[in-house]
Amino acid sequence: MEPEEGSETARLLQSFERRFLAARTLRSFPWQSLEEKLRTSSDSELLLDILQKTVKHPVCIRHPPSVKYTQSFLLELIKKHEVVHAEPLDELYEALAEVLTTEEPTQCHRSYVLPSGDSVTLSESTAIVSHGTTGLVTWDAALYLAEWAIENPAAFKRRTVLELGSGAGLTGVVICKTCHPRAYIFSDCHSRVLKQLRGNVLLNGLPLEPEATADSESPLVTVAQLDWDEATVPQLSAFQPDIVIAADVLYCPEVTLALVGVLQRLSACQRDRVPDVYVACTMRNPETCQLFTTELGRATIRWEAVPPHSQKLFPYEEHSEMAVLRLML
């Protein structure tokens, strides 16, 4: 029997579903609430429901998350069960046995549930740094910017969006699915990132040009190789963006300086219509953030912090300090 929508049990199941699909961190799960719920229940139906919403979820069957992550999750679930129930739950041990015999691939999947009920699935590296780049995984500011976009769809509707440093593609795919842009240009410079990025765009049903048709409801989607140090004014001008975005690209001085440089060139090639620019960042290193704002001042690019959005839709580190900056080129 399905828990009644809006009930405490339904909310707990939804929380487990969203967090497991995203395959990010076990710390974010409401383990204490689960243990309290199990203590007041004499049967194991709740755990079986959680199993169906997580490891046995149709999305996870089609696009499996990391084997190590799934194994750790099942071990924690078994531990919570054993604390309050003497009898083992066969289904949990069977699921664990299955994952213990599965080899960990170099790629896994992460999926995110949108407010519409639709989901976004990304193929990502199982390692934070792989092939000499950090662009093969999704970072927190990409999720934060995607949340902001969902709350502010008018900023993107029927407009051409250029994303700088798209990485795994989370923000762009969410915007394409929820904000109805006219065209979306994913961009990055690393060949491995670009290959994975194209795969993720297609995985989420977004046709890439030239397969896209003019009368399609989907935006015209392009994946472009763009090196910030080498990008020329004519190359940037050809994109003709109405809005430029970037997420979690302020992680070292060299990249920060390159970003300011490409923004200056974008400003120079858009004299008739200056694009709106939004940069989402995680405040990891105050010196890097200070360098960015200082260099913006030297380039006479004004900026302001955008008010934080109200709803957290995706699971990411609870204590991460993030912001979206609006730049005036």
Secondary structure by P-SEA (a helix, b strand, c coil): cccccccaaaaaaaaaaaaaaacccccccaaaaaaaaaaacccaaaaaaaaaacccccccccccccaaaaaaaaaaaaaaaaaccccccaaaaaaaaaaaaccccccbbbbbbccccbbbbbbbbccccccccccccccaaaaaaaaaaaacccccccbbbbbccccccaaaaaaaacccccbbbbbbccaaaaaaaaaaaaaacccccccccccccccbbbbbbcccccccaaaaaaacccbbbbccccccaaaaaaaaaaaaaaaaacccbbbbbbbbbbcccaaaaaaaaaaaaaacbbbbbccccccccccccccbbbbbbbbcc
